[in-house]
Every structure is written in structure tokens, then in C-alpha cells.
Amino acid sequence: MAEQARTQSEWATGWKVAVAAMAGFSLSATFTFTFGAFIEPLEAEFGWSRGDIALGMSMITLVGALLSPPIGMLVDRWGPRRFGVPGALVFAAGFGTLGLTTGNILVWWGLWFLLAFAFIMIKPLIWSTAVASTFDKQRGLAFAVAMCGNGIASTFTPSLATWAIADYGWRLAFPIVGGIVGLITFPILFFFLHSGADKALAKNKQGAVAATAGEAGKPALYGLTTGEALRKAAFYKIGLAAFLFTVAAIGLVPNMIPILSSFDISRTEAAAIAGVAGISSIVGRLVTGVLLDRFNPNIIAGFVVLLPVVSCLLLLGSPGNVPVAVLAAVVIGVALGSEVDVIAFLTARQFGTLRYGTIFGVMSGLWALATATGPFLVNRSYDVTGSYVLAIESAIPLFLVTSLLLFTLGRAPDFGRSGSVH
């Protein structure tokens, strides 16, 4: 009964944070899942290679990779709200400026470089820190609910971008997509983003010792310091797993429209299939979140990251087959939806929340580096070979190694009983 009461108390006080984080994740994922829709129009108008076009998105992720650890330190000091709320407006407006690009590829890259400094204010570590510091007993499910924002973005934004490009052209499509997503997410963040970390830091500034996570009775900020985390093998296993999986998955998923088009599936059908991946990612997140709270998270995580192997084999075995492509999208959507949830959950479980922003900032930096690398390598492979087959084949061993790393992660500290709480 006491356990159930603590769980109900977490959701009674924290549901707004979960919803705000969901909106934040959807905004963060907008550029990832709309990017594929712009590749062919840009290629047709300017004659740029797909690898050069993909370098634009690499700019935003490379800057994010470099700045994630220091941003994480600032989030630990100032809280998620001071970044997420203004960042939503800045990023939405900045995304619209991509429509100003010219035939000079340097302008395209430069606009993405500038957008990168807006993106660091809405990175996943912002929303993950908010959730991790607000929930404890139901943290897995809370992460899952929050990260459904990625699924929402991947479900609707590819079709939104495809429609805007078809009706208004690719230049106006950028501000249309940025404006619509920004108008939806900003009010939610403004009214709901008041996390456990924000409250704890506010009380500490007023002279309190440490804020508590509402009626749950556990400190909102507890666990290992950054130095202690760096001495754990789990830190490097989680980081490498996050990097390898993201190189493979983000190399494929944002390019789903051109990949399927290369298999002689129409762009309209390809956009719809990409949306199916978004729907399945929502289901995958929620199911995985519940499983993480109830069972050994290492086993759950190791199994989830194996699922895209099935998708790769389906695409390679039956190229151009629409029902098979839909099934492949469903499977990889489940895995992609669960992977961010898994890494965010395991980071909090292994290291606590005291320096979660800094530690997860490193993981987020590796994610960003992988997000820059994956799409570029996939599109460069297409430029060289004329197809996406090599890229799909190369992703399979990366998924296998990721699974092995998570299966062997080891037991997490028990911060509630071990005396490791700071």
C-alpha cells in the first residue's frame, strides 16, 4: 500500500513535467524526422550531393556533441526550465531560417551551424534531467511518456514536411514546420516545466539543504559525483552503446523516405511508412518503460536494441515490397522509441541524479556525434554506390555490439541503502 501511495503521489505531482518533457522531446526531434523530406528537393534544385546535404544536419549535431557536457553542468546548476522554455522559441524560429539558404552550400551549412546554438537549449538532456529528478518509483514509465514526444514527431512531421513542400515549396516548408511545432510546444513548456531539479535548486538558493521529490520522500538530487561516475565501467558501456546504436539507427530512420524511394516506393507512400515508425515508437516506449520499472533493465535494454536487425533483414530481403517495408518500419520504430528511454533510465539508475545533467550530457554528446555521423555515412554510401544496401548491411553488426554492451552492464548501486546518497 505504501509503495502504491508513493507511485500515485509521483504522478499526482509530476504528470505536468512528463507532459512538458514530451513536448520538449517532440520539438528536439523535429529536424531529425523532417530532414529526409528535404533531401530530394534540395538535390534537384542545387545539384548538391546527398552527403553534402546531410552535412548540414551534421553541423547541428557536432556542435551539440561538443557542448553537451558543459551544458549538462549548467543544467545541474540552473535547472532545466531556464534552458527549455526560451530555447523552444529560439529553435522554432531558427528552423524557419533554413528556408533562406542559397545555391552556395556554405550558406546551407552556416545556417545549420547557427541553429546548433539554439538546439543546445532544447537537447534531450534538458528533458531527461527534468524527468529523472521528478520521478523515482515510476521513472521508467515517466521517461517513456516523455519520450513519446519523439514518436509524435516521427509520426506527424515527415508528412507535415512533405505536404508543406508539395503545396508551398521547400523554402516556405521550413518556417511552416518550425512555426506549427513551436506554437504547439511553447505554451506546454511555459506552464508545465517545473521539475524536481528546478524546485530543489530554488530551495537550495534559499538556504534549504535539499529539496525532496514531493511526497515520495526521496531526495530529488542524489547519487554519484561526476568523478565517481567516470571510474565506473558502466559509464563507458552506456556511452559506447548510445553512440553505436545511434550511428546505425539515426543513419537509417531519418533517411527512411529516400531509402524507400530508392526501392521504387513513391514519396507519398514512403512518408506514410515513415509515420508508421513513429506510431510504433510510441507503443515501444510505453511498453519498454513499464518493463524497465518491473524487470532487469539490462536484459530489457539488450533485447530492445536487437530489434532493428530484423528491420534491416526485411528491407534487404524484399526491397520495394510495401507491406514488408511497413513491418520493417514498425520494428525499427519500436527499437528507436525505446533506445533513448533505455539510455536515460540506465544513466539515472547507475549514477543517480546528483550530477545527472553533466553525466547524461556526456551521453547526449555521444548521441549528437553519432547523429552527425550516421546520416552523413548513409548518404555518402549512397553517393558512392548508388544505393542504400551497403548502409543497411553495415548497421547490423553495430546493433549486435550495442546489445552485448547492455546485456553485460552489471548491477546498479542501491543509493537508498548503500549510503552513497550525497
C-alpha positions as CSV (number, residue, x, y, z in Angstrom):
1,M,0.0,0.0,0.0
2,A,2.8,2.4,0.9
3,E,4.5,1.6,-2.4
4,Q,1.3,2.3,-4.3
5,A,0.8,5.5,-2.5
6,R,4.3,6.7,-3.4
7,T,3.7,5.8,-7.0
8,Q,0.4,7.7,-7.1
9,S,2.0,10.7,-5.4
10,E,4.7,10.9,-8.1
11,W,2.2,11.0,-10.9
12,A,-0.1,13.4,-9.0
13,T,2.7,15.9,-8.7
14,G,4.8,15.1,-11.7
15,W,2.5,14.4,-14.6
16,K,2.8,18.0,-15.8
17,V,6.6,17.6,-16.0
18,A,6.2,14.4,-18.0
19,V,3.9,16.2,-20.5
20,A,6.2,19.1,-20.8
21,A,9.1,16.8,-21.4
22,M,7.0,15.0,-24.1
23,A,6.5,18.4,-25.8
24,G,10.2,19.1,-25.5
25,F,11.3,15.8,-27.0
26,S,8.9,16.3,-29.9
27,L,10.5,19.7,-30.6
28,S,14.0,18.3,-30.3
29,A,13.2,15.6,-32.8
30,T,11.6,17.8,-35.4
31,F,14.8,18.4,-37.5
32,T,15.7,14.7,-37.4
33,F,12.5,13.4,-38.8
34,T,11.8,16.1,-41.3
35,F,15.3,16.1,-42.8
36,G,14.7,13.3,-45.2
37,A,11.8,15.1,-46.8
38,F,14.1,18.0,-47.9
39,I,16.9,16.0,-49.4
40,E,15.4,15.3,-52.8
41,P,14.1,18.9,-53.4
42,L,17.5,20.4,-52.4
43,E,19.3,17.9,-54.6
44,A,17.0,18.7,-57.5
45,E,17.3,22.5,-57.2
46,F,21.0,22.9,-56.4
47,G,22.6,19.7,-57.6
48,W,24.3,19.1,-54.3
49,S,25.2,15.5,-53.3
50,R,23.2,13.9,-50.6
51,G,26.3,13.5,-48.5
52,D,26.9,17.3,-48.7
53,I,23.2,18.0,-47.8
54,A,23.5,15.7,-44.8
55,L,26.5,17.6,-43.6
56,G,24.0,20.4,-42.7
57,M,22.4,18.3,-40.1
58,S,25.8,17.1,-39.0
59,M,26.6,20.7,-38.1
60,I,23.9,20.9,-35.5
61,T,24.8,17.6,-34.0
62,L,28.6,18.1,-34.0
63,V,28.2,21.4,-32.1
64,G,25.8,19.6,-29.8
65,A,28.3,16.9,-29.2
66,L,31.0,19.4,-28.2
67,L,28.8,21.5,-26.0
68,S,26.6,18.8,-24.3
69,P,28.9,18.2,-21.3
70,P,29.2,21.9,-20.3
71,I,25.5,22.4,-21.0
72,G,24.9,19.5,-18.7
73,M,26.9,21.2,-16.0
74,L,24.9,24.4,-16.4
75,V,21.7,22.4,-16.2
76,D,22.9,20.9,-12.9
77,R,23.5,24.5,-11.7
78,W,20.5,26.3,-13.1
79,G,17.8,23.6,-13.8
80,P,16.1,22.5,-17.0
81,R,13.4,25.3,-17.1
82,R,15.9,28.1,-17.7
83,F,17.0,26.4,-20.9
84,G,13.9,24.6,-22.2
85,V,11.3,27.4,-22.2
86,P,13.3,30.2,-24.1
87,G,15.0,27.5,-26.2
88,A,11.7,26.4,-27.7
89,L,11.1,29.8,-29.2
90,V,14.6,30.3,-30.4
91,F,14.8,26.9,-32.0
92,A,11.4,27.1,-33.7
93,A,12.3,30.5,-35.2
94,G,15.8,29.3,-36.2
95,F,14.5,26.3,-38.0
96,G,12.4,28.5,-40.2
97,T,15.5,30.4,-41.4
98,L,16.8,27.3,-43.2
99,G,14.5,28.3,-46.0
100,L,16.8,31.3,-46.6
101,T,19.6,29.1,-48.0
102,T,21.1,29.9,-51.4
103,G,22.8,27.8,-54.0
104,N,26.1,28.2,-52.1
105,I,26.5,25.1,-50.0
106,L,28.4,27.1,-47.4
107,V,25.2,29.1,-46.6
108,W,23.3,25.9,-46.0
109,W,26.0,24.6,-43.6
110,G,26.3,28.0,-41.9
111,L,22.5,28.2,-41.2
112,W,22.7,24.8,-39.6
113,F,25.7,25.9,-37.6
114,L,23.8,28.8,-36.2
115,L,20.8,26.7,-35.5
116,A,23.0,24.4,-33.4
117,F,23.4,27.0,-30.7
118,A,19.6,27.2,-30.4
119,F,19.3,23.4,-30.3
120,I,21.6,23.0,-27.3
121,M,18.9,24.7,-25.3
122,I,16.3,22.0,-26.1
123,K,18.6,18.9,-26.2
124,P,17.2,15.7,-24.8
125,L,19.4,16.1,-21.7
126,I,17.2,19.0,-20.7
127,W,14.0,17.0,-20.7
128,S,15.7,13.8,-19.3
129,T,17.0,15.8,-16.3
130,A,13.6,17.2,-15.6
131,V,12.0,13.7,-15.6
132,A,14.8,11.9,-13.7
133,S,14.7,14.5,-10.9
134,T,10.9,14.3,-10.6
135,F,10.2,10.6,-10.7
136,D,11.8,7.6,-8.8
137,K,9.5,4.6,-8.5
138,Q,7.9,5.1,-11.9
139,R,10.9,6.6,-13.6
140,G,10.9,4.1,-16.5
141,L,7.3,4.8,-17.4
142,A,7.8,8.6,-16.9
143,F,10.7,8.5,-19.3
144,A,8.5,6.5,-21.7
145,V,5.7,9.0,-21.6
146,A,8.1,11.9,-22.0
147,M,9.9,10.3,-24.9
148,C,6.7,9.6,-26.8
149,G,7.4,13.2,-28.0
150,N,9.9,11.6,-30.4
151,G,7.3,9.2,-31.6
152,I,4.8,12.1,-32.1
153,A,7.4,14.0,-34.1
154,S,8.3,11.0,-36.2
155,T,4.6,10.2,-36.8
156,F,3.5,13.6,-38.0
157,T,6.4,15.8,-39.0
158,P,7.5,13.7,-42.1
159,S,4.1,14.0,-43.6
160,L,3.8,17.7,-42.4
161,A,7.1,18.5,-44.2
162,T,6.1,16.5,-47.3
163,W,2.8,18.3,-47.5
164,A,4.3,21.7,-47.0
165,I,7.0,21.1,-49.6
166,A,4.4,19.9,-52.1
167,D,2.0,22.8,-51.6
168,Y,4.3,25.7,-50.8
169,G,7.8,24.7,-51.8
170,W,10.8,23.7,-49.7
171,R,11.7,27.3,-48.7
172,L,8.3,28.0,-47.0
173,A,8.2,24.5,-45.7
174,F,10.9,25.2,-43.1
175,P,9.1,28.2,-41.4
176,I,5.8,26.3,-41.7
177,V,7.1,23.3,-39.9
178,G,9.0,25.3,-37.3
179,G,6.1,27.6,-36.6
180,I,3.5,24.9,-36.2
181,V,5.7,22.8,-33.9
182,G,6.8,25.8,-31.9
183,L,3.3,27.2,-31.4
184,I,2.2,23.8,-30.0
185,T,5.1,23.1,-27.7
186,F,6.0,26.5,-26.2
187,P,2.8,27.0,-24.1
188,I,3.1,23.5,-22.7
189,L,6.6,24.1,-21.6
190,F,5.9,27.5,-20.2
191,F,3.1,26.3,-17.9
192,F,4.2,22.7,-17.1
193,L,8.0,22.6,-16.9
194,H,8.6,22.9,-13.2
195,S,10.8,19.8,-12.4
196,G,12.2,18.3,-9.2
197,A,15.6,19.7,-10.2
198,D,14.3,23.2,-10.6
199,K,12.5,23.1,-7.3
200,A,15.5,21.6,-5.5
201,L,17.9,24.2,-6.8
202,A,15.4,27.0,-6.0
203,K,15.2,25.8,-2.4
204,N,19.0,25.4,-2.1
205,K,19.4,29.0,-3.1
206,Q,17.1,30.0,-0.3
207,G,19.2,28.1,2.2
208,A,17.5,24.7,2.3
209,V,19.6,21.6,2.5
210,A,17.9,19.6,-0.3
211,A,14.6,19.6,-1.9
212,T,12.5,16.4,-1.8
213,A,10.6,14.9,-4.7
214,G,7.2,15.7,-3.2
215,E,5.6,13.0,-1.1
216,A,7.9,10.3,-2.5
217,G,10.3,11.1,0.4
218,K,13.5,10.6,-1.6
219,P,15.8,13.5,-2.4
220,A,15.4,14.8,-5.9
221,L,19.2,15.1,-6.2
222,Y,21.2,12.1,-5.0
223,G,23.9,9.7,-6.3
224,L,27.4,9.8,-7.6
225,T,29.6,12.8,-8.4
226,T,31.0,13.1,-12.0
227,G,34.4,11.9,-10.9
228,E,32.8,8.8,-9.2
229,A,30.8,8.0,-12.4
230,L,33.9,8.3,-14.5
231,R,35.5,5.5,-12.6
232,K,32.7,3.1,-13.3
233,A,32.9,0.6,-16.3
234,A,29.1,1.2,-16.7
235,F,29.7,4.8,-17.8
236,Y,31.8,3.7,-20.8
237,K,29.5,0.8,-21.7
238,I,26.4,3.0,-21.7
239,G,28.2,5.8,-23.7
240,L,29.5,3.4,-26.3
241,A,26.1,1.7,-26.6
242,A,24.4,5.0,-27.1
243,F,26.9,6.0,-29.8
244,L,26.9,2.8,-31.8
245,F,23.1,2.3,-31.8
246,T,22.5,5.9,-32.8
247,V,25.0,5.8,-35.7
248,A,23.1,2.9,-37.1
249,A,19.5,3.8,-36.3
250,I,19.7,7.6,-36.9
251,G,21.6,6.8,-40.1
252,L,18.6,4.9,-41.3
253,V,15.4,6.3,-39.8
254,P,15.7,10.0,-40.9
255,N,16.5,8.7,-44.3
256,M,13.6,6.4,-44.5
257,I,11.9,8.4,-47.2
258,P,14.8,8.4,-49.6
259,I,15.7,4.8,-48.7
260,L,12.2,3.6,-49.6
261,S,12.1,5.8,-52.7
262,S,15.3,4.2,-53.9
263,F,13.4,0.9,-53.7
264,D,10.8,2.3,-56.1
265,I,8.2,3.2,-53.4
266,S,6.5,6.5,-54.0
267,R,7.4,9.5,-51.8
268,T,3.9,9.7,-50.5
269,E,3.9,6.1,-49.5
270,A,7.4,6.4,-48.1
271,A,6.3,9.4,-45.9
272,A,3.3,7.4,-44.6
273,I,5.6,4.4,-43.9
274,A,8.0,6.7,-42.0
275,G,5.0,7.8,-40.0
276,V,4.2,4.2,-39.1
277,A,7.6,4.0,-37.5
278,G,6.6,7.0,-35.3
279,I,3.4,5.3,-34.1
280,S,5.2,2.1,-33.3
281,S,7.9,4.0,-31.4
282,I,5.2,5.4,-29.0
283,V,4.0,1.9,-28.3
284,G,7.6,0.6,-27.9
285,R,8.4,3.4,-25.4
286,L,5.4,2.8,-23.2
287,V,5.9,-1.0,-23.1
288,T,9.6,-0.6,-22.5
289,G,9.0,1.9,-19.8
290,V,6.8,-0.4,-17.8
291,L,9.2,-3.3,-18.3
292,L,12.2,-1.2,-17.1
293,D,10.3,-0.5,-13.8
294,R,9.5,-4.1,-13.2
295,F,12.3,-6.3,-14.6
296,N,16.1,-6.3,-15.0
297,P,16.7,-3.3,-17.2
298,N,19.9,-4.6,-18.6
299,I,18.1,-7.6,-20.2
300,I,15.2,-5.4,-21.4
301,A,17.7,-2.9,-23.0
302,G,19.9,-5.6,-24.6
303,F,16.8,-7.2,-26.2
304,V,15.3,-3.9,-27.5
305,V,18.4,-2.8,-29.4
306,L,18.5,-6.1,-31.3
307,L,15.1,-5.5,-32.9
308,P,16.4,-3.3,-35.8
309,V,18.4,-6.3,-37.1
310,V,15.0,-7.7,-38.1
311,S,14.1,-4.5,-39.9
312,C,17.4,-4.5,-41.8
313,L,16.9,-8.1,-42.9
314,L,13.4,-7.4,-44.1
315,L,14.4,-4.4,-46.2
316,L,17.3,-6.3,-47.7
317,G,15.2,-9.4,-48.4
318,S,12.2,-7.7,-50.0
319,P,13.2,-4.3,-51.4
320,G,10.2,-2.4,-52.8
321,N,7.6,-4.5,-51.1
322,V,5.3,-2.1,-49.3
323,P,3.8,-4.5,-46.7
324,V,7.3,-5.7,-45.8
325,A,8.5,-2.1,-45.6
326,V,5.7,-1.2,-43.2
327,L,6.6,-4.2,-41.0
328,A,10.3,-3.1,-41.0
329,A,9.3,0.4,-40.1
330,V,7.2,-0.9,-37.2
331,V,10.0,-3.0,-35.8
332,I,12.7,-0.3,-36.0
333,G,10.3,2.3,-34.7
334,V,9.8,0.2,-31.5
335,A,13.5,0.0,-31.0
336,L,14.2,3.6,-31.8
337,G,11.4,4.7,-29.5
338,S,12.8,2.6,-26.7
339,E,16.5,3.3,-27.0
340,V,16.6,6.9,-25.7
341,D,14.3,5.8,-22.8
342,V,16.7,2.9,-22.0
343,I,19.8,5.1,-22.0
344,A,18.2,7.8,-20.0
345,F,16.9,5.3,-17.5
346,L,20.1,3.4,-17.2
347,T,22.1,6.6,-16.6
348,A,19.8,7.6,-13.7
349,R,19.8,4.0,-12.3
350,Q,23.6,3.6,-12.5
351,F,24.7,7.1,-11.3
352,G,21.7,8.8,-9.6
353,T,20.5,12.3,-10.2
354,L,23.0,14.5,-8.3
355,R,25.1,15.2,-11.4
356,Y,22.6,13.7,-13.9
357,G,22.8,16.8,-16.2
358,T,26.6,16.5,-16.5
359,I,26.7,12.7,-16.9
360,F,23.8,12.5,-19.3
361,G,25.4,15.5,-21.1
362,V,28.3,13.3,-22.0
363,M,25.9,10.6,-23.2
364,S,23.9,13.2,-25.1
365,G,27.1,14.5,-26.6
366,L,27.9,11.0,-27.9
367,W,24.4,10.8,-29.2
368,A,24.8,14.1,-31.0
369,L,28.2,13.0,-32.5
370,A,26.5,9.8,-33.7
371,T,23.6,11.7,-35.1
372,A,26.0,13.8,-37.1
373,T,27.9,10.7,-38.3
374,G,25.1,8.3,-39.1
375,P,23.1,10.3,-41.7
376,F,26.3,11.5,-43.4
377,L,27.8,8.0,-43.7
378,V,24.5,6.6,-45.0
379,N,24.1,9.3,-47.7
380,R,27.8,9.2,-48.6
381,S,27.4,5.5,-49.1
382,Y,24.5,6.2,-51.5
383,D,26.6,8.8,-53.4
384,V,29.4,6.2,-53.9
385,T,27.4,3.0,-54.5
386,G,24.1,4.4,-55.9
387,S,22.0,2.6,-53.3
388,Y,21.4,2.3,-49.6
389,V,22.1,-1.5,-49.4
390,L,25.6,-1.2,-48.0
391,A,24.5,1.2,-45.3
392,I,21.7,-1.2,-44.2
393,E,24.1,-4.1,-44.2
394,S,26.7,-2.2,-42.1
395,A,24.1,-1.3,-39.5
396,I,23.6,-4.9,-38.4
397,P,26.9,-5.5,-36.6
398,L,26.5,-2.2,-34.8
399,F,23.2,-3.3,-33.3
400,L,24.7,-6.6,-32.2
401,V,27.6,-4.9,-30.4
402,T,25.2,-2.5,-28.7
403,S,23.2,-5.4,-27.4
404,L,26.2,-7.1,-25.9
405,L,27.3,-3.9,-24.1
406,L,23.9,-3.5,-22.4
407,F,23.5,-7.2,-21.6
408,T,26.8,-7.0,-19.7
409,L,26.2,-3.7,-17.9
410,G,26.2,-5.1,-14.4
411,R,24.2,-4.4,-11.2
412,A,23.4,-0.8,-10.4
413,P,24.2,0.7,-6.9
414,D,21.3,0.9,-4.4
415,F,21.5,4.5,-3.4
416,G,18.7,4.2,-1.0
417,R,20.5,1.7,1.3
418,S,24.2,1.9,0.5
419,G,25.0,5.2,2.0
420,S,26.1,6.6,-1.4
421,V,23.5,9.3,-1.3
422,H,25.1,12.8,-1.3
